Amino acid sequence: MKNSVRGLRAAKNWSQGDLAEKLGVSRQTVNAIETEKYDPSLPLALKIARLFSLRVEEIFGSTEVRAPKGRGQ
Amino acid sequence: MSPVRPFRCFDSRAIVAALGVAAWLIASAWLSHLLAPDSTARVLLALGQAGALAALVFVPLRRSITRLDELGRHIHYQALAVTAALLVTAITAWAFLERAGLPHIDWSIYAAPAFTVAWAIGVVLIARRYE
């Protein structure tokens, strides 16, 4: 499934390791999600969405990178 | 590209437990030959073998896998499912072949090592899909 996790992470200047730590998963899992080789479970997708202050459907199922709410974009 | 390392979950405790169970299975198999067939001691020894194997699978190995994050668990569960299906098919198929005259295989000896090797190969192959 297409997702914009890589773009959102880059916008925050986080490394894959930083994001993995915030999500409580391995860096390999973040890499697999970003390369669209692995679709996260619903709880992890919700955690990612909450972290970026977006809705799940704004991150997954689209290639468009959106800035988190309140960032003026 | 970062490599997936699904075997990191097996810490020294799980490895020691696996080696301990393997040593017990070998020692008890040797002991059982010294006991009279159908004796109570032999039945108890067989129960001890089955119990040790079940304890190994359901305590240290299961705990090791559940400690992984969701991708790691996903890889292991996929590998376990494929391995179980393949092994059941192989054992059943071999039983048919035995009836046709092929040599008997004692699966109580070979099933666990075959399962372990197939599981490890499965984990490596499936993990490569996510690298």
Backbone of each chain as ProteinMPNN parsed JSONL, in Angstrom:
{"seq_chain_A": "MKNSVRGLRAAKNWSQGDLAEKLGVSRQTVNAIETEKYDPSLPLALKIARLFSLRVEEIFGSTEVRAPKGRGQ", "coords_chain_A": {"N_chain_A": [[0.841, -1.184, 0.0], [0.503, 2.211, -0.835], [2.207, 4.855, 0.842], [2.936, 7.779, 2.864], [4.943, 7.909, 4.716], [7.747, 8.123, 4.686], [8.226, 10.703, 3.631], [6.914, 12.285, 5.535], [8.419, 11.722, 7.787], [10.9, 12.69, 6.972], [10.282, 15.368, 6.794], [10.204, 16.068, 9.422], [12.78, 15.84, 10.099], [13.695, 13.449, 11.181], [15.483, 10.447, 11.817], [15.292, 7.049, 10.547], [15.688, 5.432, 12.716], [15.02, 7.145, 14.821], [12.263, 7.471, 14.408], [11.459, 4.821, 14.652], [12.009, 4.374, 17.345], [10.196, 6.115, 18.566], [7.854, 4.89, 17.834], [8.076, 2.419, 18.936], [9.015, 0.19, 17.589], [11.164, -1.859, 15.452], [13.963, -0.539, 13.544], [14.083, -1.763, 11.14], [11.444, -2.401, 10.661], [10.294, 0.118, 10.264], [11.697, 0.824, 7.962], [10.74, -1.157, 6.187], [8.062, -0.438, 6.054], [8.228, 2.137, 4.944], [9.334, 1.558, 2.448], [7.26, 0.34, 1.368], [6.942, -2.378, 1.524], [5.826, -3.668, 3.558], [2.753, -3.633, 5.17], [1.578, -1.864, 7.885], [0.082, -3.004, 11.001], [-3.29, -2.237, 12.13], [-3.268, -1.01, 14.764], [-0.58, -0.031, 14.783], [-0.578, 1.627, 12.554], [-2.409, 3.548, 13.417], [-0.95, 4.6, 15.502], [1.17, 5.752, 14.122], [-0.241, 7.655, 12.68], [-1.226, 9.262, 14.77], [1.17, 10.216, 15.775], [2.049, 11.901, 13.744], [0.01, 13.65, 13.73], [-2.137, 13.27, 11.956], [-4.805, 11.809, 9.936], [-5.307, 8.288, 9.486], [-5.951, 7.599, 6.848], [-4.903, 9.709, 5.514], [-2.248, 9.249, 5.437], [-1.79, 6.63, 4.604], [-2.343, 4.817, 1.599], [-1.961, 6.754, -0.215], [0.268, 8.787, -2.143], [0.847, 11.304, -1.662], [2.5, 13.753, 0.209], [1.74, 15.105, 3.263], [1.743, 17.878, 5.421], [1.842, 17.935, 9.027], [-1.072, 18.911, 10.998], [-1.529, 22.357, 11.741], [0.919, 23.26, 10.962], [0.966, 25.197, 9.102], [0.682, 24.673, 6.315]], "CA_chain_A": [[0.0, 0.0, 0.0], [1.253, 3.475, -0.88], [2.121, 5.658, 2.06], [3.796, 8.958, 2.845], [5.684, 7.918, 5.981], [9.118, 8.616, 4.482], [8.17, 12.155, 3.468], [6.538, 12.883, 6.82], [9.581, 11.582, 8.683], [11.938, 13.615, 6.49], [9.842, 16.724, 7.131], [10.505, 16.293, 10.849], [14.22, 15.616, 10.26], [13.936, 12.282, 12.02], [16.054, 9.277, 11.144], [14.419, 5.874, 10.701], [15.864, 4.981, 14.094], [14.233, 8.038, 15.685], [10.843, 7.136, 14.241], [11.265, 3.484, 15.22], [11.996, 4.5, 18.802], [8.933, 6.749, 18.96], [6.748, 3.957, 17.58], [8.299, 1.18, 19.684], [9.265, -0.931, 16.673], [12.555, -1.873, 14.998], [14.248, 0.307, 12.381], [13.763, -2.579, 9.968], [10.0, -2.295, 10.418], [10.072, 1.44, 9.662], [12.212, 0.747, 6.586], [9.828, -1.988, 5.384], [6.836, 0.35, 5.825], [8.547, 3.236, 4.022], [9.57, 1.026, 1.11], [5.96, -0.242, 0.985], [7.02, -3.841, 1.477], [5.048, -4.169, 4.686], [1.653, -2.775, 5.621], [1.493, -2.006, 9.341], [-1.21, -3.366, 11.596], [-4.116, -1.061, 12.426], [-2.748, -0.25, 15.923], [0.649, 0.702, 14.444], [-0.978, 2.7, 11.626], [-3.019, 4.601, 14.249], [0.143, 5.217, 16.265], [1.884, 6.612, 13.162], [-1.124, 8.793, 12.383], [-1.238, 10.154, 15.953], [2.494, 10.846, 15.893], [2.143, 12.978, 12.759], [-1.236, 14.43, 13.86], [-2.921, 13.113, 10.72], [-5.669, 10.636, 9.935], [-4.661, 7.133, 8.85], [-6.147, 7.632, 5.396], [-4.071, 10.773, 4.939], [-0.873, 8.733, 5.349], [-1.77, 5.371, 3.857], [-3.201, 4.782, 0.424], [-1.706, 7.94, -1.026], [1.691, 9.12, -2.255], [0.975, 12.723, -1.356], [3.044, 14.053, 1.53], [1.019, 16.22, 3.885], [2.353, 18.33, 6.67], [0.931, 17.802, 10.162], [-1.957, 20.054, 11.243], [-0.954, 23.435, 12.528], [2.243, 23.631, 10.495], [0.817, 26.292, 8.166], [0.79, 24.289, 4.908]], "C_chain_A": [[0.889, 1.252, 0.0], [1.13, 4.192, 0.474], [3.124, 6.81, 1.989], [4.648, 9.056, 4.114], [7.083, 8.504, 5.794], [9.147, 10.15, 4.395], [7.844, 12.857, 4.783], [7.704, 12.835, 7.802], [10.66, 12.587, 8.289], [11.585, 15.057, 6.859], [10.144, 17.074, 8.587], [12.0, 16.156, 11.135], [14.532, 14.47, 11.224], [14.61, 11.211, 11.175], [15.053, 8.115, 11.288], [14.488, 5.353, 12.131], [15.049, 5.821, 15.073], [12.757, 7.656, 15.629], [10.542, 5.772, 14.873], [11.154, 3.561, 16.74], [10.671, 5.104, 19.28], [7.749, 5.793, 18.814], [6.891, 2.659, 18.37], [8.44, -0.033, 18.785], [10.734, -0.881, 16.254], [12.72, -0.943, 13.793], [13.908, -0.452, 11.095], [12.27, -2.488, 9.624], [9.671, -0.954, 9.761], [10.525, 1.417, 8.207], [11.253, -0.033, 5.683], [8.518, -1.245, 5.087], [7.108, 1.438, 4.778], [8.757, 2.739, 2.588], [8.343, 0.284, 0.57], [6.031, -1.742, 0.778], [6.194, -4.466, 2.587], [3.975, -3.16, 5.06], [1.497, -2.953, 7.125], [0.114, -2.461, 9.79], [-1.993, -2.082, 11.873], [-3.604, -0.305, 13.662], [-1.485, 0.549, 15.592], [0.334, 1.854, 13.487], [-1.589, 3.87, 12.405], [-1.944, 5.351, 15.038], [0.926, 6.179, 15.364], [1.054, 7.866, 12.889], [-1.134, 9.787, 13.541], [0.078, 10.912, 16.068], [2.628, 12.031, 14.94], [0.891, 13.871, 12.775], [-2.04, 14.428, 12.567], [-3.877, 11.947, 10.896], [-4.966, 9.516, 9.178], [-4.757, 7.221, 7.331], [-5.378, 8.766, 4.722], [-2.626, 10.294, 4.759], [-0.809, 7.506, 4.448], [-2.771, 5.413, 2.7], [-3.008, 5.965, -0.477], [-0.212, 8.195, -1.061], [1.944, 10.566, -1.86], [1.488, 12.93, 0.068], [2.326, 15.264, 2.087], [1.73, 16.592, 5.18], [1.358, 18.137, 7.805], [0.106, 19.071, 10.354], [-1.22, 21.112, 12.055], [0.436, 23.831, 12.105], [2.193, 24.691, 9.409], [0.974, 25.93, 6.712], [-0.508, 23.722, 4.4]], "O_chain_A": [[1.879, 1.337, 0.727], [0.097, 4.136, 1.142], [4.036, 6.81, 1.162], [5.027, 10.15, 4.533], [7.555, 9.28, 6.625], [9.99, 10.801, 5.012], [8.425, 13.894, 5.104], [7.945, 13.784, 8.549], [11.257, 13.246, 9.141], [12.457, 15.859, 7.19], [10.318, 18.243, 8.931], [12.438, 16.332, 12.272], [15.504, 14.519, 11.978], [14.346, 11.083, 9.979], [14.094, 8.199, 12.056], [13.491, 4.895, 12.689], [14.465, 5.3, 16.023], [12.09, 7.533, 16.657], [9.52, 5.588, 15.533], [10.312, 2.897, 17.345], [10.1, 4.658, 20.275], [6.775, 5.869, 19.563], [5.94, 1.884, 18.467], [8.045, -1.141, 19.15], [11.465, 0.026, 16.651], [11.75, -0.606, 13.114], [13.501, 0.142, 10.097], [11.887, -2.496, 8.455], [8.876, -0.891, 8.824], [9.832, 1.923, 7.325], [10.985, 0.376, 4.553], [7.938, -1.399, 4.013], [6.323, 1.633, 3.851], [8.398, 3.424, 1.631], [8.37, -0.308, -0.509], [5.293, -2.311, -0.026], [5.9, -5.661, 2.553], [4.259, -1.976, 5.243], [1.302, -4.074, 7.596], [-0.877, -2.326, 9.072], [-1.436, -0.984, 11.853], [-3.51, 0.922, 13.624], [-1.328, 1.677, 16.06], [0.916, 2.934, 13.6], [-1.326, 5.033, 12.099], [-2.017, 6.567, 15.217], [1.297, 7.275, 15.783], [1.573, 8.982, 12.868], [-1.06, 10.998, 13.332], [0.101, 12.093, 16.413], [3.242, 13.042, 15.281], [0.741, 14.747, 11.922], [-2.558, 15.461, 12.143], [-3.786, 11.191, 11.863], [-4.12, 9.777, 8.322], [-3.79, 6.959, 6.616], [-5.222, 8.778, 3.501], [-1.87, 10.894, 3.996], [0.105, 7.36, 3.636], [-3.869, 5.959, 2.809], [-3.788, 6.177, -1.405], [0.5, 7.858, -0.116], [3.088, 11.004, -1.737], [0.963, 12.344, 1.015], [2.304, 16.325, 1.463], [2.237, 15.743, 5.914], [0.149, 18.172, 7.574], [0.508, 20.158, 9.939], [-0.407, 20.806, 12.928], [1.086, 24.634, 12.775], [3.225, 25.059, 8.849], [1.364, 26.786, 5.917], [-0.601, 23.345, 3.232]]}, "seq_chain_B": "MSPVRPFRCFDSRAIVAALGVAAWLIASAWLSHLLAPDSTARVLLALGQAGALAALVFVPLRRSITRLDELGRHIHYQALAVTAALLVTAITAWAFLERAGLPHIDWSIYAAPAFTVAWAIGVVLIARRYE", "coords_chain_B": {"N_chain_B": [[19.356, 0.499, 2.672], [18.196, -1.649, 5.131], [19.09, -4.606, 6.812], [16.824, -7.205, 7.789], [16.69, -8.663, 10.936], [15.665, -11.301, 12.129], [16.428, -13.324, 13.877], [17.467, -12.329, 16.133], [15.899, -12.411, 18.325], [16.251, -14.72, 19.745], [17.585, -15.218, 22.614], [20.311, -15.844, 24.966], [19.143, -17.405, 26.954], [17.039, -18.764, 25.678], [18.486, -20.243, 23.828], [20.109, -21.826, 25.481], [18.08, -23.275, 26.755], [17.045, -24.69, 24.548], [19.273, -26.227, 23.829], [19.533, -27.702, 26.161], [17.148, -29.186, 26.181], [17.561, -30.646, 23.843], [19.798, -32.176, 24.62], [18.637, -33.659, 26.702], [16.707, -35.117, 25.247], [18.34, -36.729, 23.65], [19.795, -38.149, 25.605], [17.688, -39.39, 26.999], [16.614, -40.955, 24.991], [18.638, -42.787, 24.635], [18.607, -43.925, 27.176], [16.093, -45.124, 27.204], [16.378, -47.369, 25.683], [17.561, -49.087, 27.401], [15.623, -49.842, 29.106], [12.861, -52.038, 29.861], [10.572, -52.936, 27.257], [7.315, -51.458, 27.134], [7.288, -50.963, 29.841], [6.543, -49.223, 32.923], [8.418, -47.3, 33.572], [9.517, -46.694, 31.118], [7.376, -45.565, 29.809], [7.021, -43.305, 31.393], [9.41, -42.044, 30.852], [9.072, -41.479, 28.146], [6.947, -39.699, 28.347], [8.278, -37.685, 29.634], [10.027, -36.882, 27.616], [8.231, -35.904, 25.678], [7.031, -33.872, 27.169], [9.216, -32.17, 27.684], [9.826, -31.257, 25.116], [7.44, -29.955, 24.425], [7.405, -27.996, 26.41], [9.643, -26.528, 25.701], [8.874, -25.418, 23.248], [6.561, -23.948, 23.941], [7.286, -22.216, 25.973], [10.162, -20.861, 26.192], [10.689, -20.406, 23.391], [8.3, -19.37, 22.349], [8.049, -17.12, 23.967], [10.286, -15.712, 23.142], [9.617, -15.029, 20.507], [7.272, -13.521, 20.83], [8.291, -11.271, 21.962], [9.315, -9.823, 19.919], [8.987, -7.093, 17.518], [6.115, -6.067, 15.495], [6.651, -6.696, 12.746], [8.728, -8.552, 12.912], [7.423, -10.618, 14.322], [5.469, -11.221, 12.453], [7.03, -12.256, 10.354], [8.109, -14.565, 11.595], [5.743, -15.999, 12.265], [4.659, -16.45, 9.751], [6.668, -18.048, 8.639], [6.56, -20.212, 10.421], [3.98, -21.193, 9.91], [4.138, -21.981, 7.204], [6.18, -23.871, 7.41], [5.032, -25.77, 9.163], [2.88, -26.67, 7.584], [4.274, -27.763, 5.396], [5.771, -29.765, 6.677], [3.824, -31.46, 7.8], [2.637, -32.303, 5.437], [4.848, -33.612, 4.271], [5.367, -35.669, 6.14], [2.986, -37.12, 6.068], [2.901, -37.801, 3.372], [5.189, -39.37, 3.245], [4.419, -41.491, 4.855], [2.554, -42.759, 3.227], [4.291, -43.605, 1.218], [5.885, -45.335, 2.656], [4.144, -47.43, 3.052], [4.186, -48.402, 0.561], [6.539, -49.651, 0.468], [8.899, -48.222, 0.904], [11.723, -47.232, 3.003], [11.291, -47.128, 6.636], [10.824, -44.147, 8.483], [11.727, -42.776, 11.53], [9.9, -40.472, 12.869], [9.829, -39.314, 15.344], [12.384, -38.81, 15.961], [13.382, -37.317, 13.808], [11.553, -35.266, 13.197], [11.535, -32.862, 14.833], [14.224, -31.715, 14.479], [14.084, -31.402, 11.659], [11.939, -29.667, 11.426], [12.976, -27.436, 12.763], [15.157, -26.694, 11.137], [13.817, -26.175, 8.709], [12.137, -24.104, 9.518], [14.026, -22.124, 10.189], [15.177, -21.679, 7.647], [12.903, -20.792, 6.335], [12.378, -18.409, 7.743], [14.622, -16.88, 7.05], [14.277, -16.658, 4.253], [11.74, -15.417, 4.06], [12.223, -13.067, 5.488], [13.913, -11.756, 3.768], [12.231, -10.652, 1.902], [11.422, -8.317, 3.044], [13.559, -6.653, 3.206]], "CA_chain_B": [[18.593, -0.728, 2.927], [18.629, -2.253, 6.387], [18.712, -6.006, 6.846], [15.939, -7.657, 8.861], [17.429, -9.65, 11.742], [14.636, -11.926, 12.948], [16.946, -14.313, 14.834], [17.973, -11.642, 17.322], [15.01, -12.634, 19.469], [16.633, -15.896, 20.519], [18.659, -14.827, 23.516], [21.087, -16.968, 25.503], [18.259, -18.299, 27.728], [16.312, -19.635, 24.745], [19.458, -21.164, 23.223], [20.471, -22.793, 26.53], [16.916, -24.153, 26.934], [16.968, -25.577, 23.38], [20.373, -27.197, 23.935], [19.199, -28.581, 27.287], [16.105, -30.133, 25.738], [18.194, -31.562, 22.874], [20.627, -33.117, 25.394], [17.711, -34.548, 27.413], [16.09, -36.034, 24.277], [19.359, -37.718, 23.249], [20.085, -38.997, 26.772], [16.524, -40.217, 27.324], [16.471, -41.96, 23.925], [19.617, -43.822, 24.955], [18.128, -44.597, 28.393], [14.889, -45.92, 26.946], [16.79, -48.67, 25.135], [17.982, -49.936, 28.518], [14.439, -50.229, 29.872], [12.021, -53.069, 29.234], [9.465, -52.365, 26.479], [6.009, -51.381, 27.809], [7.404, -50.776, 31.294], [6.085, -47.911, 33.402], [9.555, -46.365, 33.509], [9.68, -46.269, 29.718], [6.258, -44.654, 29.518], [7.332, -42.045, 32.075], [10.508, -41.424, 30.106], [8.477, -40.941, 26.914], [6.191, -38.502, 28.743], [9.294, -36.661, 29.92], [10.518, -36.377, 26.317], [7.165, -35.089, 25.073], [6.863, -32.68, 28.007], [10.359, -31.268, 27.49], [9.695, -30.64, 23.799], [6.31, -29.011, 24.489], [7.814, -26.864, 27.258], [10.589, -25.708, 24.927], [8.142, -24.666, 22.216], [5.546, -23.033, 24.46], [7.799, -21.219, 26.936], [11.216, -19.934, 25.737], [10.612, -20.019, 21.98], [7.135, -18.497, 22.174], [8.363, -15.849, 24.617], [11.258, -15.002, 22.297], [8.941, -14.468, 19.33], [6.312, -12.48, 21.21], [9.036, -10.059, 22.326], [9.66, -9.094, 18.698], [7.986, -6.125, 17.076], [5.107, -6.75, 14.672], [7.205, -7.268, 11.513], [9.454, -9.753, 13.318], [6.435, -11.671, 14.622], [4.837, -11.548, 11.174], [7.976, -13.121, 9.631], [8.181, -15.867, 12.269], [4.474, -16.725, 12.16], [4.534, -16.921, 8.362], [7.612, -19.163, 8.477], [6.044, -21.354, 11.186], [2.804, -21.746, 9.221], [4.597, -22.674, 5.991], [6.941, -25.035, 7.846], [4.101, -26.77, 9.688], [2.139, -27.246, 6.449], [5.189, -28.594, 4.617], [6.176, -30.948, 7.441], [2.665, -32.365, 7.869], [2.509, -32.902, 4.099], [5.965, -34.537, 4.057], [5.202, -36.852, 7.0], [1.854, -37.886, 5.544], [3.304, -38.367, 2.073], [6.148, -40.452, 3.487], [3.664, -42.636, 5.385], [2.013, -43.468, 2.055], [5.416, -44.241, 0.529], [6.315, -46.474, 3.491], [3.225, -48.534, 2.766], [4.563, -48.938, -0.754], [7.79, -50.379, 0.599], [10.088, -47.404, 1.184], [12.176, -47.447, 4.392], [10.588, -46.433, 7.717], [11.523, -43.025, 9.119], [11.231, -42.512, 12.882], [9.706, -39.019, 12.912], [10.07, -38.784, 16.696], [13.784, -38.355, 15.963], [13.704, -36.355, 12.738], [10.579, -34.172, 12.991], [11.942, -31.592, 15.475], [15.328, -31.076, 13.744], [13.644, -31.002, 10.315], [11.102, -28.481, 11.608], [13.833, -26.302, 13.141], [15.921, -26.268, 9.953], [12.874, -25.583, 7.743], [11.689, -22.83, 10.108], [15.126, -21.158, 10.026], [15.267, -21.338, 6.219], [11.713, -19.998, 6.04], [12.547, -17.063, 8.31], [15.614, -16.162, 6.229], [13.686, -16.362, 2.943], [10.65, -14.445, 4.201], [12.805, -11.796, 5.93], [14.525, -11.079, 2.591], [11.195, -9.881, 1.196], [11.2, -7.03, 3.706], [14.825, -5.886, 3.3]], "C_chain_B": [[19.095, -1.383, 4.211], [18.179, -3.705, 6.458], [17.78, -6.322, 8.016], [16.674, -8.748, 9.621], [16.455, -10.377, 12.673], [15.165, -12.926, 13.963], [17.476, -13.66, 16.106], [17.126, -11.943, 18.551], [15.455, -13.805, 20.328], [17.857, -15.565, 21.365], [19.329, -16.074, 24.089], [20.194, -17.938, 26.286], [17.532, -19.277, 26.82], [17.253, -20.669, 24.139], [19.875, -22.236, 24.235], [19.319, -23.783, 26.739], [16.817, -25.15, 25.783], [18.061, -26.648, 23.451], [20.102, -28.197, 25.064], [18.169, -29.626, 26.895], [16.695, -31.142, 24.745], [19.032, -32.615, 23.605], [19.745, -34.132, 26.121], [17.086, -35.566, 26.447], [17.074, -37.123, 23.856], [19.62, -38.69, 24.403], [18.914, -39.929, 27.074], [16.273, -41.275, 26.249], [17.436, -43.122, 24.186], [19.148, -44.642, 26.164], [16.972, -45.547, 28.097], [15.227, -47.286, 26.366], [17.201, -49.638, 26.239], [16.789, -50.466, 29.309], [13.6, -51.247, 29.105], [10.895, -52.394, 28.453], [8.158, -52.439, 27.284], [6.105, -51.233, 29.328], [6.931, -49.366, 31.669], [7.196, -46.873, 33.283], [9.729, -45.831, 32.088], [8.57, -45.3, 29.301], [6.527, -43.283, 30.148], [8.439, -41.288, 31.345], [9.979, -40.769, 28.814], [7.673, -39.677, 27.213], [7.143, -37.346, 29.046], [9.855, -36.057, 28.642], [9.488, -35.446, 25.695], [6.989, -33.777, 25.841], [7.976, -31.675, 27.794], [10.236, -30.527, 26.159], [8.576, -29.587, 23.802], [6.696, -27.772, 25.298], [8.754, -25.94, 26.499], [9.841, -24.821, 23.93], [7.269, -23.584, 22.852], [6.067, -22.029, 25.483], [8.913, -20.369, 26.315], [11.085, -19.495, 24.279], [9.45, -19.058, 21.741], [7.422, -17.123, 22.782], [9.317, -15.019, 23.757], [10.555, -14.321, 21.128], [7.987, -13.346, 19.725], [7.007, -11.192, 21.642], [9.389, -9.215, 21.101], [8.625, -8.023, 18.387], [7.118, -6.795, 16.011], [5.654, -7.326, 13.373], [7.965, -8.56, 11.83], [8.51, -10.91, 13.597], [5.779, -12.16, 13.335], [5.723, -12.531, 10.391], [8.003, -14.514, 10.265], [6.89, -16.663, 12.109], [4.252, -17.251, 10.736], [5.427, -18.145, 8.154], [7.107, -20.404, 9.205], [4.86, -22.009, 10.468], [3.227, -22.548, 7.989], [5.327, -23.963, 6.38], [6.018, -26.142, 8.347], [3.351, -27.46, 8.545], [3.03, -28.192, 5.646], [5.533, -29.883, 5.355], [5.034, -31.955, 7.554], [2.493, -33.075, 6.521], [3.596, -33.949, 3.876], [5.777, -35.813, 4.864], [4.075, -37.737, 6.464], [2.228, -38.564, 4.223], [4.264, -39.536, 2.278], [5.447, -41.69, 4.046], [3.055, -43.452, 4.245], [3.134, -44.237, 1.354], [5.941, -45.447, 1.316], [5.451, -47.692, 3.215], [3.559, -49.186, 1.43], [5.943, -49.584, -0.722], [9.028, -49.54, 0.854], [10.464, -47.519, 2.668], [11.406, -46.598, 5.404], [11.449, -45.295, 8.252], [10.887, -42.806, 10.484], [11.12, -40.999, 13.056], [9.877, -38.45, 14.308], [11.508, -38.291, 16.817], [13.969, -37.197, 14.991], [12.758, -35.158, 12.632], [11.061, -32.847, 13.583], [13.136, -30.952, 14.765], [14.904, -30.597, 12.352], [12.81, -29.73, 10.405], [11.966, -27.246, 11.892], [14.587, -25.761, 11.927], [14.994, -25.57, 8.951], [12.374, -24.224, 8.225], [12.761, -21.758, 9.897], [15.251, -20.72, 8.57], [14.09, -20.439, 5.83], [11.851, -18.568, 6.537], [13.515, -16.249, 7.45], [14.991, -15.74, 4.894], [12.597, -15.285, 3.041], [11.193, -13.09, 4.604], [13.398, -11.035, 4.759], [13.509, -10.258, 1.83], [11.032, -8.487, 1.779], [12.461, -6.201, 3.829], [14.865, -4.789, 2.266]], "O_chain_B": [[20.29, -1.641, 4.353], [17.015, -4.007, 6.193], [17.934, -5.769, 9.105], [17.224, -9.664, 9.01], [16.422, -10.1, 13.872], [14.413, -13.346, 14.843], [17.884, -14.347, 17.043], [17.574, -11.755, 19.682], [15.091, -13.89, 21.501], [18.996, -15.624, 20.902], [18.971, -17.202, 23.751], [20.443, -19.144, 26.291], [17.413, -20.461, 27.133], [16.877, -21.826, 23.955], [19.981, -23.412, 23.888], [19.549, -24.983, 26.884], [16.537, -26.327, 26.008], [17.814, -27.821, 23.171], [20.403, -29.384, 24.941], [18.299, -30.802, 27.234], [16.38, -32.331, 24.792], [18.988, -33.796, 23.262], [20.06, -35.321, 26.156], [16.952, -36.741, 26.787], [16.703, -38.289, 23.72], [19.662, -39.904, 24.203], [19.11, -41.108, 27.369], [15.78, -42.362, 26.549], [17.093, -44.287, 23.982], [19.266, -45.867, 26.188], [16.884, -46.634, 28.668], [14.47, -48.243, 26.528], [17.192, -50.854, 26.045], [16.919, -51.414, 30.083], [13.627, -51.305, 27.875], [10.324, -51.404, 28.912], [7.941, -53.394, 28.031], [5.099, -51.365, 30.024], [6.922, -48.453, 30.843], [6.948, -45.717, 32.938], [10.048, -44.659, 31.889], [8.796, -44.353, 28.548], [6.295, -42.243, 29.531], [8.41, -40.062, 31.236], [10.383, -39.666, 28.447], [7.704, -38.712, 26.449], [6.85, -36.186, 28.754], [10.13, -34.858, 28.587], [9.814, -34.348, 25.244], [6.82, -32.713, 25.245], [7.728, -30.471, 27.728], [10.504, -29.328, 26.077], [8.732, -28.491, 23.266], [6.364, -26.646, 24.927], [8.677, -24.719, 26.633], [10.137, -23.635, 23.788], [7.23, -22.45, 22.376], [5.358, -21.082, 25.828], [8.639, -19.231, 25.932], [11.341, -18.334, 23.962], [9.587, -18.064, 21.028], [7.087, -16.093, 22.196], [9.184, -13.8, 23.653], [10.858, -13.175, 20.795], [7.901, -12.331, 19.032], [6.379, -10.134, 21.682], [9.722, -8.036, 21.227], [7.519, -8.042, 18.927], [7.349, -7.952, 15.659], [5.165, -8.364, 12.926], [7.855, -9.544, 11.099], [8.751, -12.039, 13.17], [5.562, -13.358, 13.15], [5.23, -13.514, 9.837], [7.929, -15.521, 9.561], [6.931, -17.865, 11.848], [3.727, -18.347, 10.542], [5.006, -19.145, 7.572], [7.207, -21.516, 8.686], [4.756, -23.234, 10.425], [2.738, -23.654, 7.76], [5.124, -25.011, 5.767], [6.195, -27.31, 8.001], [3.204, -28.682, 8.54], [2.605, -29.281, 5.261], [5.585, -30.957, 4.756], [5.249, -33.16, 7.422], [2.24, -34.278, 6.466], [3.325, -35.035, 3.362], [5.995, -36.912, 4.354], [4.206, -38.96, 6.417], [1.916, -39.732, 3.991], [4.179, -40.554, 1.592], [5.842, -42.815, 3.742], [3.041, -44.682, 4.291], [2.946, -45.383, 0.947], [6.38, -46.44, 0.737], [5.935, -48.822, 3.15], [3.259, -50.357, 1.197], [6.458, -50.014, -1.754], [10.116, -50.095, 1.008], [9.62, -47.863, 3.496], [10.932, -45.507, 5.089], [12.653, -45.456, 8.45], [9.669, -42.667, 10.596], [12.106, -40.324, 13.352], [10.051, -37.241, 14.464], [11.816, -37.458, 17.669], [14.634, -36.212, 15.311], [13.119, -34.14, 12.04], [11.002, -31.816, 12.912], [13.087, -29.758, 14.468], [15.31, -29.521, 11.912], [12.944, -28.828, 9.578], [11.733, -26.167, 11.348], [14.656, -24.552, 11.706], [15.331, -24.516, 8.412], [12.207, -23.302, 7.427], [12.462, -20.638, 9.485], [15.412, -19.533, 8.287], [14.252, -19.46, 5.101], [11.484, -17.624, 5.837], [13.264, -15.08, 7.156], [15.159, -14.6, 4.459], [12.538, -14.368, 2.222], [10.702, -12.063, 4.135], [13.39, -9.804, 4.751], [13.865, -9.275, 1.181], [10.562, -7.576, 1.097], [12.453, -5.156, 4.481], [15.843, -4.045, 2.193]]}, "name": "protein", "num_of_chains": 2, "seq": "MKNSVRGLRAAKNWSQGDLAEKLGVSRQTVNAIETEKYDPSLPLALKIARLFSLRVEEIFGSTEVRAPKGRGQMSPVRPFRCFDSRAIVAALGVAAWLIASAWLSHLLAPDSTARVLLALGQAGALAALVFVPLRRSITRLDELGRHIHYQALAVTAALLVTAITAWAFLERAGLPHIDWSIYAAPAFTVAWAIGVVLIARRYE"}
